[in-house]
Amino acid sequence: DLLAQCQRLLLNIIAFVAFDYDLEEASTDGSDLRAAFNDFVHYGNQFALSGALPLWLGKIILKLHWPYQRAKRTLKQHVLSIIAAEQKRQE
């Protein structure tokens, strides 16, 4: 699937450039990370682009939007595992 391969490549580039970390080495499949990244960007953009909403209302809506929060939690778990692995490697 070309779309999945492009998404995997984009995530690998971001992880390598931002964190000097190889996602292919760490994850088996990466589909949960890819899905979380897509959901996070999709729902975040959806509310960011609705300029009629005040910022405080958009923040409340995103706090109550469970797919966005689930994606945010998944991304946070992956980032924390990357940080933990890097700290372990540094020791």
C-alpha positions in Angstrom: 0.0 0.0 0.0 1.6 3.2 -1.2 -0.1 5.4 1.4 1.0 3.2 4.3 4.6 3.2 3.0 4.6 7.0 2.6 3.3 7.4 6.1 5.9 5.0 7.5 8.6 6.9 5.6 7.4 10.2 7.0 7.3 8.9 10.6 10.8 7.4 10.2 12.1 10.7 8.8 10.6 12.7 11.7 11.9 10.3 14.3 15.4 10.2 12.7 15.7 13.9 12.2 14.1 15.0 15.5 15.3 12.3 17.8 18.1 10.5 15.9 16.0 7.3 16.4 15.2 4.5 14.1 11.5 3.5 14.4 12.0 0.4 12.1 14.5 -1.0 14.6 12.2 -0.4 17.6 8.8 -1.4 16.4 7.4 -4.5 14.9 4.6 -3.1 12.9 4.1 0.6 13.7 0.5 0.5 12.6 -0.7 1.9 15.9 1.8 4.7 15.8 0.8 5.5 12.2 -2.9 5.5 13.0 -2.4 7.6 16.1 -0.3 10.1 14.1 -3.0 10.3 11.4 -5.8 10.8 14.0 -3.8 13.4 15.9 -3.1 15.4 12.8 -6.6 15.0 11.4 -8.6 16.0 14.5 -6.1 18.7 15.5 -6.3 20.3 12.0 -10.1 20.0 12.0 -10.3 22.2 15.1 -7.4 24.5 14.2 -8.9 25.3 10.9 -12.3 26.2 12.2 -11.4 29.9 12.8 -14.8 30.8 14.1 -14.2 29.0 17.4 -12.4 30.8 20.2 -9.2 29.1 21.2 -10.5 28.2 24.7 -13.5 26.5 23.2 -11.4 24.5 20.8 -9.2 23.4 23.7 -12.2 22.2 25.6 -13.6 20.4 22.6 -10.2 18.6 22.0 -10.1 17.6 25.7 -13.5 16.0 25.4 -12.8 14.4 22.0 -11.9 10.8 22.8 -10.3 9.8 19.5 -8.0 12.8 19.7 -7.1 12.0 23.3 -6.5 8.3 22.5 -4.1 9.3 19.6 -2.4 11.8 21.9 -1.9 9.1 24.6 -0.5 6.7 22.0 2.0 9.2 20.6 3.0 10.2 24.2 3.7 6.5 25.0 5.9 6.1 22.0 7.8 9.3 22.6 8.3 8.3 26.3 9.6 4.9 25.2 12.0 6.5 22.7 13.3 8.8 25.5 13.6 5.8 27.9 15.5 3.8 25.3 17.8 6.7 24.6 18.5 7.3 28.3 19.3 3.6 28.7 21.6 3.7 25.7 23.4 6.8 27.1 24.1 5.0 30.4 
